[in-house]
Amino acid sequence: MLAQYYASRSDSEFDRAVVWVERACAQQPEDDDVLALRADLQRGLFGSRRYRQALERVSDGVL
């Protein structure tokens, strides 16, 4: 449900969700809930592309 919420939000809110998930995955790489949230954010026709774009924007310092 959390992934659906952020997937429907603006790009800046989605970017924040991606940052949070990536940080959580770095801290707890074995946590099934975090991995499931990451997978859910990448789901859908354009989900993985949107996720990669969010990572690029964050790494470029846009966030």
mmJSON file of the N, C-alpha and C atoms, coordinates in Angstrom:
{"data_MODEL":{"atom_site":{
"group_PDB":["ATOM","ATOM","ATOM","ATOM","ATOM","ATOM","ATOM","ATOM","ATOM","ATOM","ATOM","ATOM","ATOM","ATOM","ATOM","ATOM","ATOM","ATOM","ATOM","ATOM","ATOM","ATOM","ATOM","ATOM","ATOM","ATOM","ATOM","ATOM","ATOM","ATOM","ATOM","ATOM","ATOM","ATOM","ATOM","ATOM","ATOM","ATOM","ATOM","ATOM","ATOM","ATOM","ATOM","ATOM","ATOM","ATOM","ATOM","ATOM","ATOM","ATOM","ATOM","ATOM","ATOM","ATOM","ATOM","ATOM","ATOM","ATOM","ATOM","ATOM","ATOM","ATOM","ATOM","ATOM","ATOM","ATOM","ATOM","ATOM","ATOM","ATOM","ATOM","ATOM","ATOM","ATOM","ATOM","ATOM","ATOM","ATOM","ATOM","ATOM","ATOM","ATOM","ATOM","ATOM","ATOM","ATOM","ATOM","ATOM","ATOM","ATOM","ATOM","ATOM","ATOM","ATOM","ATOM","ATOM","ATOM","ATOM","ATOM","ATOM","ATOM","ATOM","ATOM","ATOM","ATOM","ATOM","ATOM","ATOM","ATOM","ATOM","ATOM","ATOM","ATOM","ATOM","ATOM","ATOM","ATOM","ATOM","ATOM","ATOM","ATOM","ATOM","ATOM","ATOM","ATOM","ATOM","ATOM","ATOM","ATOM","ATOM","ATOM","ATOM","ATOM","ATOM","ATOM","ATOM","ATOM","ATOM","ATOM","ATOM","ATOM","ATOM","ATOM","ATOM","ATOM","ATOM","ATOM","ATOM","ATOM","ATOM","ATOM","ATOM","ATOM","ATOM","ATOM","ATOM","ATOM","ATOM","ATOM","ATOM","ATOM","ATOM","ATOM","ATOM","ATOM","ATOM","ATOM","ATOM","ATOM","ATOM","ATOM","ATOM","ATOM","ATOM","ATOM","ATOM","ATOM","ATOM","ATOM","ATOM","ATOM","ATOM","ATOM","ATOM","ATOM","ATOM","ATOM","ATOM","ATOM"],
"id":[1,2,3,4,5,6,7,8,9,10,11,12,13,14,15,16,17,18,19,20,21,22,23,24,25,26,27,28,29,30,31,32,33,34,35,36,37,38,39,40,41,42,43,44,45,46,47,48,49,50,51,52,53,54,55,56,57,58,59,60,61,62,63,64,65,66,67,68,69,70,71,72,73,74,75,76,77,78,79,80,81,82,83,84,85,86,87,88,89,90,91,92,93,94,95,96,97,98,99,100,101,102,103,104,105,106,107,108,109,110,111,112,113,114,115,116,117,118,119,120,121,122,123,124,125,126,127,128,129,130,131,132,133,134,135,136,137,138,139,140,141,142,143,144,145,146,147,148,149,150,151,152,153,154,155,156,157,158,159,160,161,162,163,164,165,166,167,168,169,170,171,172,173,174,175,176,177,178,179,180,181,182,183,184,185,186,187,188,189],
"type_symbol":["N","C","C","N","C","C","N","C","C","N","C","C","N","C","C","N","C","C","N","C","C","N","C","C","N","C","C","N","C","C","N","C","C","N","C","C","N","C","C","N","C","C","N","C","C","N","C","C","N","C","C","N","C","C","N","C","C","N","C","C","N","C","C","N","C","C","N","C","C","N","C","C","N","C","C","N","C","C","N","C","C","N","C","C","N","C","C","N","C","C","N","C","C","N","C","C","N","C","C","N","C","C","N","C","C","N","C","C","N","C","C","N","C","C","N","C","C","N","C","C","N","C","C","N","C","C","N","C","C","N","C","C","N","C","C","N","C","C","N","C","C","N","C","C","N","C","C","N","C","C","N","C","C","N","C","C","N","C","C","N","C","C","N","C","C","N","C","C","N","C","C","N","C","C","N","C","C","N","C","C","N","C","C","N","C","C","N","C","C"],
"label_atom_id":["N","CA","C","N","CA","C","N","CA","C","N","CA","C","N","CA","C","N","CA","C","N","CA","C","N","CA","C","N","CA","C","N","CA","C","N","CA","C","N","CA","C","N","CA","C","N","CA","C","N","CA","C","N","CA","C","N","CA","C","N","CA","C","N","CA","C","N","CA","C","N","CA","C","N","CA","C","N","CA","C","N","CA","C","N","CA","C","N","CA","C","N","CA","C","N","CA","C","N","CA","C","N","CA","C","N","CA","C","N","CA","C","N","CA","C","N","CA","C","N","CA","C","N","CA","C","N","CA","C","N","CA","C","N","CA","C","N","CA","C","N","CA","C","N","CA","C","N","CA","C","N","CA","C","N","CA","C","N","CA","C","N","CA","C","N","CA","C","N","CA","C","N","CA","C","N","CA","C","N","CA","C","N","CA","C","N","CA","C","N","CA","C","N","CA","C","N","CA","C","N","CA","C","N","CA","C","N","CA","C","N","CA","C","N","CA","C","N","CA","C"],
"label_alt_id":[null,null,null,null,null,null,null,null,null,null,null,null,null,null,null,null,null,null,null,null,null,null,null,null,null,null,null,null,null,null,null,null,null,null,null,null,null,null,null,null,null,null,null,null,null,null,null,null,null,null,null,null,null,null,null,null,null,null,null,null,null,null,null,null,null,null,null,null,null,null,null,null,null,null,null,null,null,null,null,null,null,null,null,null,null,null,null,null,null,null,null,null,null,null,null,null,null,null,null,null,null,null,null,null,null,null,null,null,null,null,null,null,null,null,null,null,null,null,null,null,null,null,null,null,null,null,null,null,null,null,null,null,null,null,null,null,null,null,null,null,null,null,null,null,null,null,null,null,null,null,null,null,null,null,null,null,null,null,null,null,null,null,null,null,null,null,null,null,null,null,null,null,null,null,null,null,null,null,null,null,null,null,null,null,null,null,null,null,null],
"label_comp_id":["MET","MET","MET","LEU","LEU","LEU","ALA","ALA","ALA","GLN","GLN","GLN","TYR","TYR","TYR","TYR","TYR","TYR","ALA","ALA","ALA","SER","SER","SER","ARG","ARG","ARG","SER","SER","SER","ASP","ASP","ASP","SER","SER","SER","GLU","GLU","GLU","PHE","PHE","PHE","ASP","ASP","ASP","ARG","ARG","ARG","ALA","ALA","ALA","VAL","VAL","VAL","VAL","VAL","VAL","TRP","TRP","TRP","VAL","VAL","VAL","GLU","GLU","GLU","ARG","ARG","ARG","ALA","ALA","ALA","CYS","CYS","CYS","ALA","ALA","ALA","GLN","GLN","GLN","GLN","GLN","GLN","PRO","PRO","PRO","GLU","GLU","GLU","ASP","ASP","ASP","ASP","ASP","ASP","ASP","ASP","ASP","VAL","VAL","VAL","LEU","LEU","LEU","ALA","ALA","ALA","LEU","LEU","LEU","ARG","ARG","ARG","ALA","ALA","ALA","ASP","ASP","ASP","LEU","LEU","LEU","GLN","GLN","GLN","ARG","ARG","ARG","GLY","GLY","GLY","LEU","LEU","LEU","PHE","PHE","PHE","GLY","GLY","GLY","SER","SER","SER","ARG","ARG","ARG","ARG","ARG","ARG","TYR","TYR","TYR","ARG","ARG","ARG","GLN","GLN","GLN","ALA","ALA","ALA","LEU","LEU","LEU","GLU","GLU","GLU","ARG","ARG","ARG","VAL","VAL","VAL","SER","SER","SER","ASP","ASP","ASP","GLY","GLY","GLY","VAL","VAL","VAL","LEU","LEU","LEU"],
"label_asym_id":["A","A","A","A","A","A","A","A","A","A","A","A","A","A","A","A","A","A","A","A","A","A","A","A","A","A","A","A","A","A","A","A","A","A","A","A","A","A","A","A","A","A","A","A","A","A","A","A","A","A","A","A","A","A","A","A","A","A","A","A","A","A","A","A","A","A","A","A","A","A","A","A","A","A","A","A","A","A","A","A","A","A","A","A","A","A","A","A","A","A","A","A","A","A","A","A","A","A","A","A","A","A","A","A","A","A","A","A","A","A","A","A","A","A","A","A","A","A","A","A","A","A","A","A","A","A","A","A","A","A","A","A","A","A","A","A","A","A","A","A","A","A","A","A","A","A","A","A","A","A","A","A","A","A","A","A","A","A","A","A","A","A","A","A","A","A","A","A","A","A","A","A","A","A","A","A","A","A","A","A","A","A","A","A","A","A","A","A","A"],
"label_entity_id":["1","1","1","1","1","1","1","1","1","1","1","1","1","1","1","1","1","1","1","1","1","1","1","1","1","1","1","1","1","1","1","1","1","1","1","1","1","1","1","1","1","1","1","1","1","1","1","1","1","1","1","1","1","1","1","1","1","1","1","1","1","1","1","1","1","1","1","1","1","1","1","1","1","1","1","1","1","1","1","1","1","1","1","1","1","1","1","1","1","1","1","1","1","1","1","1","1","1","1","1","1","1","1","1","1","1","1","1","1","1","1","1","1","1","1","1","1","1","1","1","1","1","1","1","1","1","1","1","1","1","1","1","1","1","1","1","1","1","1","1","1","1","1","1","1","1","1","1","1","1","1","1","1","1","1","1","1","1","1","1","1","1","1","1","1","1","1","1","1","1","1","1","1","1","1","1","1","1","1","1","1","1","1","1","1","1","1","1","1"],
"label_seq_id":[1,1,1,2,2,2,3,3,3,4,4,4,5,5,5,6,6,6,7,7,7,8,8,8,9,9,9,10,10,10,11,11,11,12,12,12,13,13,13,14,14,14,15,15,15,16,16,16,17,17,17,18,18,18,19,19,19,20,20,20,21,21,21,22,22,22,23,23,23,24,24,24,25,25,25,26,26,26,27,27,27,28,28,28,29,29,29,30,30,30,31,31,31,32,32,32,33,33,33,34,34,34,35,35,35,36,36,36,37,37,37,38,38,38,39,39,39,40,40,40,41,41,41,42,42,42,43,43,43,44,44,44,45,45,45,46,46,46,47,47,47,48,48,48,49,49,49,50,50,50,51,51,51,52,52,52,53,53,53,54,54,54,55,55,55,56,56,56,57,57,57,58,58,58,59,59,59,60,60,60,61,61,61,62,62,62,63,63,63],
"pdbx_PDB_ins_code":[null,null,null,null,null,null,null,null,null,null,null,null,null,null,null,null,null,null,null,null,null,null,null,null,null,null,null,null,null,null,null,null,null,null,null,null,null,null,null,null,null,null,null,null,null,null,null,null,null,null,null,null,null,null,null,null,null,null,null,null,null,null,null,null,null,null,null,null,null,null,null,null,null,null,null,null,null,null,null,null,null,null,null,null,null,null,null,null,null,null,null,null,null,null,null,null,null,null,null,null,null,null,null,null,null,null,null,null,null,null,null,null,null,null,null,null,null,null,null,null,null,null,null,null,null,null,null,null,null,null,null,null,null,null,null,null,null,null,null,null,null,null,null,null,null,null,null,null,null,null,null,null,null,null,null,null,null,null,null,null,null,null,null,null,null,null,null,null,null,null,null,null,null,null,null,null,null,null,null,null,null,null,null,null,null,null,null,null,null],
"Cartn_x":[0.823,0.0,0.873,1.96,2.865,3.452,3.823,4.383,3.355,2.102,1.042,0.848,0.938,0.8,1.895,3.146,4.251,4.286,3.858,3.832,2.849,1.837,0.841,1.167,2.229,2.617,3.489,3.823,4.689,6.079,6.846,8.194,9.056,8.93,9.77,9.438,8.168,7.795,8.225,8.1,8.552,10.061,10.798,12.25,12.606,11.886,12.148,11.91,10.869,10.587,11.712,12.217,13.314,14.56,14.864,16.018,15.857,14.682,14.441,14.631,14.077,14.185,15.632,16.355,17.757,18.595,18.341,19.059,18.702,17.427,16.992,17.607,17.69,18.304,19.792,20.444,21.868,22.1,21.184,21.332,20.856,19.819,19.236,19.028,20.1,19.986,19.182,18.964,18.23,16.768,16.332,14.98,13.96,13.099,12.116,11.126,10.743,9.782,10.367,11.612,12.271,12.466,12.887,13.069,11.746,10.687,9.363,8.91,9.197,8.831,9.611,10.885,11.689,11.096,10.757,10.177,8.836,8.033,6.732,6.876,7.867,8.082,8.545,9.167,9.649,8.639,7.52,6.52,5.753,5.222,4.365,5.078,4.322,4.826,6.044,5.98,7.087,7.781,7.456,7.983,9.493,10.106,11.562,12.26,11.696,12.279,12.163,11.006,10.789,11.718,11.906,12.798,14.233,14.71,16.062,16.217,15.205,15.261,15.328,14.598,14.636,16.033,16.644,18.006,18.984,18.798,19.666,19.497,18.255,18.012,18.629,18.491,19.038,20.564,21.159,22.617,23.15,22.339,22.724,22.486,21.911,21.69,20.431,19.5,18.259,17.366,17.407,16.519,16.963],
"Cartn_y":[-1.189,0.0,1.261,1.246,2.385,2.665,1.626,1.8,2.404,1.976,2.54,4.014,4.396,5.796,6.631,6.22,6.997,6.945,5.862,5.769,6.763,7.143,8.074,9.53,9.774,11.128,11.798,13.031,13.797,13.162,13.586,13.033,13.3,14.475,14.774,13.853,13.556,12.634,11.209,10.841,9.516,9.402,10.461,10.469,10.264,10.911,10.749,9.301,8.683,7.287,6.391,6.67,5.877,6.032,7.251,7.49,6.709,6.78,6.081,4.574,4.02,2.576,2.176,2.963,2.624,2.684,3.657,3.745,2.563,2.225,1.091,-0.207,-0.367,-1.569,-1.633,-0.481,-0.449,-0.832,-0.415,-0.698,-2.089,-2.56,-3.862,-4.652,-5.107,-5.747,-7.05,-7.627,-8.892,-8.722,-7.499,-7.253,-7.458,-8.443,-8.788,-7.654,-6.923,-5.833,-4.707,-4.373,-3.312,-3.748,-4.986,-5.496,-5.558,-5.896,-5.933,-4.53,-3.555,-2.174,-1.693,-2.021,-1.649,-2.274,-3.547,-4.232,-3.612,-3.258,-2.645,-1.28,-0.5,0.811,0.681,-0.45,-0.668,-1.397,-1.762,-2.55,-1.691,-2.351,-1.676,-1.436,-0.917,-0.725,0.192,1.28,2.236,2.333,1.443,1.515,1.449,0.506,0.385,1.575,2.082,3.272,4.492,4.658,5.79,5.691,4.485,4.253,4.632,4.179,4.526,6.029,6.673,8.121,8.833,8.339,8.933,8.79,7.627,7.425,8.373,8.595,9.517,10.946,11.353,12.713,12.898,11.905,11.986,12.036,11.204,11.196,12.482,13.154,14.443,15.598,15.305,16.349,17.161,16.646,17.377,17.389,16.317,16.201,17.097],
"Cartn_z":[0.0,0.0,0.0,0.747,0.789,-0.591,-1.306,-2.647,-3.583,-3.481,-4.325,-4.029,-2.776,-2.396,-3.048,-2.881,-3.436,-4.954,-5.539,-6.997,-7.605,-6.853,-7.375,-7.046,-6.314,-5.901,-6.953,-6.69,-7.583,-7.648,-8.643,-8.79,-7.563,-6.959,-5.796,-4.629,-4.42,-3.346,-3.68,-4.932,-5.357,-5.164,-5.513,-5.33,-3.862,-2.98,-1.543,-1.107,-1.64,-1.312,-1.81,-3.004,-3.555,-2.685,-2.276,-1.409,-0.11,0.479,1.739,1.553,0.491,0.251,0.023,-0.753,-1.016,0.267,1.086,2.37,3.268,3.305,4.124,3.617,2.296,1.728,2.055,2.079,2.413,3.879,4.744,6.164,6.534,5.852,6.171,4.877,4.252,2.936,2.917,4.056,4.125,4.543,4.792,5.285,4.166,4.347,3.314,3.044,4.085,3.904,3.056,3.297,2.532,1.087,0.888,-0.466,-1.217,-0.514,-1.136,-1.527,-0.682,-1.005,-2.228,-2.294,-3.459,-4.724,-4.659,-5.818,-6.208,-5.216,-5.494,-6.159,-5.74,-6.355,-7.804,-8.139,-9.492,-10.373,-9.808,-10.517,-11.518,-12.479,-13.443,-14.765,-15.707,-17.055,-17.095,-16.362,-16.359,-15.002,-14.099,-12.743,-12.648,-13.335,-13.226,-13.852,-14.943,-15.572,-14.657,-14.066,-13.155,-11.946,-11.453,-10.308,-10.671,-11.836,-12.287,-12.473,-13.029,-13.215,-11.869,-10.892,-9.554,-8.96,-9.13,-8.635,-9.321,-10.617,-11.338,-10.832,-10.628,-10.132,-8.751,-7.918,-6.56,-6.616,-7.462,-7.551,-8.166,-8.976,-9.558,-8.601,-7.446,-6.435,-6.631,-7.408,-7.652,-6.426,-5.662,-4.49,-3.371],
"occupancy":[1.0,1.0,1.0,1.0,1.0,1.0,1.0,1.0,1.0,1.0,1.0,1.0,1.0,1.0,1.0,1.0,1.0,1.0,1.0,1.0,1.0,1.0,1.0,1.0,1.0,1.0,1.0,1.0,1.0,1.0,1.0,1.0,1.0,1.0,1.0,1.0,1.0,1.0,1.0,1.0,1.0,1.0,1.0,1.0,1.0,1.0,1.0,1.0,1.0,1.0,1.0,1.0,1.0,1.0,1.0,1.0,1.0,1.0,1.0,1.0,1.0,1.0,1.0,1.0,1.0,1.0,1.0,1.0,1.0,1.0,1.0,1.0,1.0,1.0,1.0,1.0,1.0,1.0,1.0,1.0,1.0,1.0,1.0,1.0,1.0,1.0,1.0,1.0,1.0,1.0,1.0,1.0,1.0,1.0,1.0,1.0,1.0,1.0,1.0,1.0,1.0,1.0,1.0,1.0,1.0,1.0,1.0,1.0,1.0,1.0,1.0,1.0,1.0,1.0,1.0,1.0,1.0,1.0,1.0,1.0,1.0,1.0,1.0,1.0,1.0,1.0,1.0,1.0,1.0,1.0,1.0,1.0,1.0,1.0,1.0,1.0,1.0,1.0,1.0,1.0,1.0,1.0,1.0,1.0,1.0,1.0,1.0,1.0,1.0,1.0,1.0,1.0,1.0,1.0,1.0,1.0,1.0,1.0,1.0,1.0,1.0,1.0,1.0,1.0,1.0,1.0,1.0,1.0,1.0,1.0,1.0,1.0,1.0,1.0,1.0,1.0,1.0,1.0,1.0,1.0,1.0,1.0,1.0,1.0,1.0,1.0,1.0,1.0,1.0],
"B_iso_or_equiv":[0.0,0.0,0.0,0.0,0.0,0.0,0.0,0.0,0.0,0.0,0.0,0.0,0.0,0.0,0.0,0.0,0.0,0.0,0.0,0.0,0.0,0.0,0.0,0.0,0.0,0.0,0.0,0.0,0.0,0.0,0.0,0.0,0.0,0.0,0.0,0.0,0.0,0.0,0.0,0.0,0.0,0.0,0.0,0.0,0.0,0.0,0.0,0.0,0.0,0.0,0.0,0.0,0.0,0.0,0.0,0.0,0.0,0.0,0.0,0.0,0.0,0.0,0.0,0.0,0.0,0.0,0.0,0.0,0.0,0.0,0.0,0.0,0.0,0.0,0.0,0.0,0.0,0.0,0.0,0.0,0.0,0.0,0.0,0.0,0.0,0.0,0.0,0.0,0.0,0.0,0.0,0.0,0.0,0.0,0.0,0.0,0.0,0.0,0.0,0.0,0.0,0.0,0.0,0.0,0.0,0.0,0.0,0.0,0.0,0.0,0.0,0.0,0.0,0.0,0.0,0.0,0.0,0.0,0.0,0.0,0.0,0.0,0.0,0.0,0.0,0.0,0.0,0.0,0.0,0.0,0.0,0.0,0.0,0.0,0.0,0.0,0.0,0.0,0.0,0.0,0.0,0.0,0.0,0.0,0.0,0.0,0.0,0.0,0.0,0.0,0.0,0.0,0.0,0.0,0.0,0.0,0.0,0.0,0.0,0.0,0.0,0.0,0.0,0.0,0.0,0.0,0.0,0.0,0.0,0.0,0.0,0.0,0.0,0.0,0.0,0.0,0.0,0.0,0.0,0.0,0.0,0.0,0.0,0.0,0.0,0.0,0.0,0.0,0.0],
"pdbx_formal_charge":[null,null,null,null,null,null,null,null,null,null,null,null,null,null,null,null,null,null,null,null,null,null,null,null,null,null,null,null,null,null,null,null,null,null,null,null,null,null,null,null,null,null,null,null,null,null,null,null,null,null,null,null,null,null,null,null,null,null,null,null,null,null,null,null,null,null,null,null,null,null,null,null,null,null,null,null,null,null,null,null,null,null,null,null,null,null,null,null,null,null,null,null,null,null,null,null,null,null,null,null,null,null,null,null,null,null,null,null,null,null,null,null,null,null,null,null,null,null,null,null,null,null,null,null,null,null,null,null,null,null,null,null,null,null,null,null,null,null,null,null,null,null,null,null,null,null,null,null,null,null,null,null,null,null,null,null,null,null,null,null,null,null,null,null,null,null,null,null,null,null,null,null,null,null,null,null,null,null,null,null,null,null,null,null,null,null,null,null,null],
"auth_seq_id":[1,1,1,2,2,2,3,3,3,4,4,4,5,5,5,6,6,6,7,7,7,8,8,8,9,9,9,10,10,10,11,11,11,12,12,12,13,13,13,14,14,14,15,15,15,16,16,16,17,17,17,18,18,18,19,19,19,20,20,20,21,21,21,22,22,22,23,23,23,24,24,24,25,25,25,26,26,26,27,27,27,28,28,28,29,29,29,30,30,30,31,31,31,32,32,32,33,33,33,34,34,34,35,35,35,36,36,36,37,37,37,38,38,38,39,39,39,40,40,40,41,41,41,42,42,42,43,43,43,44,44,44,45,45,45,46,46,46,47,47,47,48,48,48,49,49,49,50,50,50,51,51,51,52,52,52,53,53,53,54,54,54,55,55,55,56,56,56,57,57,57,58,58,58,59,59,59,60,60,60,61,61,61,62,62,62,63,63,63],
"auth_comp_id":["MET","MET","MET","LEU","LEU","LEU","ALA","ALA","ALA","GLN","GLN","GLN","TYR","TYR","TYR","TYR","TYR","TYR","ALA","ALA","ALA","SER","SER","SER","ARG","ARG","ARG","SER","SER","SER","ASP","ASP","ASP","SER","SER","SER","GLU","GLU","GLU","PHE","PHE","PHE","ASP","ASP","ASP","ARG","ARG","ARG","ALA","ALA","ALA","VAL","VAL","VAL","VAL","VAL","VAL","TRP","TRP","TRP","VAL","VAL","VAL","GLU","GLU","GLU","ARG","ARG","ARG","ALA","ALA","ALA","CYS","CYS","CYS","ALA","ALA","ALA","GLN","GLN","GLN","GLN","GLN","GLN","PRO","PRO","PRO","GLU","GLU","GLU","ASP","ASP","ASP","ASP","ASP","ASP","ASP","ASP","ASP","VAL","VAL","VAL","LEU","LEU","LEU","ALA","ALA","ALA","LEU","LEU","LEU","ARG","ARG","ARG","ALA","ALA","ALA","ASP","ASP","ASP","LEU","LEU","LEU","GLN","GLN","GLN","ARG","ARG","ARG","GLY","GLY","GLY","LEU","LEU","LEU","PHE","PHE","PHE","GLY","GLY","GLY","SER","SER","SER","ARG","ARG","ARG","ARG","ARG","ARG","TYR","TYR","TYR","ARG","ARG","ARG","GLN","GLN","GLN","ALA","ALA","ALA","LEU","LEU","LEU","GLU","GLU","GLU","ARG","ARG","ARG","VAL","VAL","VAL","SER","SER","SER","ASP","ASP","ASP","GLY","GLY","GLY","VAL","VAL","VAL","LEU","LEU","LEU"],
"auth_asym_id":["A","A","A","A","A","A","A","A","A","A","A","A","A","A","A","A","A","A","A","A","A","A","A","A","A","A","A","A","A","A","A","A","A","A","A","A","A","A","A","A","A","A","A","A","A","A","A","A","A","A","A","A","A","A","A","A","A","A","A","A","A","A","A","A","A","A","A","A","A","A","A","A","A","A","A","A","A","A","A","A","A","A","A","A","A","A","A","A","A","A","A","A","A","A","A","A","A","A","A","A","A","A","A","A","A","A","A","A","A","A","A","A","A","A","A","A","A","A","A","A","A","A","A","A","A","A","A","A","A","A","A","A","A","A","A","A","A","A","A","A","A","A","A","A","A","A","A","A","A","A","A","A","A","A","A","A","A","A","A","A","A","A","A","A","A","A","A","A","A","A","A","A","A","A","A","A","A","A","A","A","A","A","A","A","A","A","A","A","A"],
"auth_atom_id":["N","CA","C","N","CA","C","N","CA","C","N","CA","C","N","CA","C","N","CA","C","N","CA","C","N","CA","C","N","CA","C","N","CA","C","N","CA","C","N","CA","C","N","CA","C","N","CA","C","N","CA","C","N","CA","C","N","CA","C","N","CA","C","N","CA","C","N","CA","C","N","CA","C","N","CA","C","N","CA","C","N","CA","C","N","CA","C","N","CA","C","N","CA","C","N","CA","C","N","CA","C","N","CA","C","N","CA","C","N","CA","C","N","CA","C","N","CA","C","N","CA","C","N","CA","C","N","CA","C","N","CA","C","N","CA","C","N","CA","C","N","CA","C","N","CA","C","N","CA","C","N","CA","C","N","CA","C","N","CA","C","N","CA","C","N","CA","C","N","CA","C","N","CA","C","N","CA","C","N","CA","C","N","CA","C","N","CA","C","N","CA","C","N","CA","C","N","CA","C","N","CA","C","N","CA","C","N","CA","C","N","CA","C","N","CA","C","N","CA","C"],
"pdbx_PDB_model_num":[1,1,1,1,1,1,1,1,1,1,1,1,1,1,1,1,1,1,1,1,1,1,1,1,1,1,1,1,1,1,1,1,1,1,1,1,1,1,1,1,1,1,1,1,1,1,1,1,1,1,1,1,1,1,1,1,1,1,1,1,1,1,1,1,1,1,1,1,1,1,1,1,1,1,1,1,1,1,1,1,1,1,1,1,1,1,1,1,1,1,1,1,1,1,1,1,1,1,1,1,1,1,1,1,1,1,1,1,1,1,1,1,1,1,1,1,1,1,1,1,1,1,1,1,1,1,1,1,1,1,1,1,1,1,1,1,1,1,1,1,1,1,1,1,1,1,1,1,1,1,1,1,1,1,1,1,1,1,1,1,1,1,1,1,1,1,1,1,1,1,1,1,1,1,1,1,1,1,1,1,1,1,1,1,1,1,1,1,1]
}}}
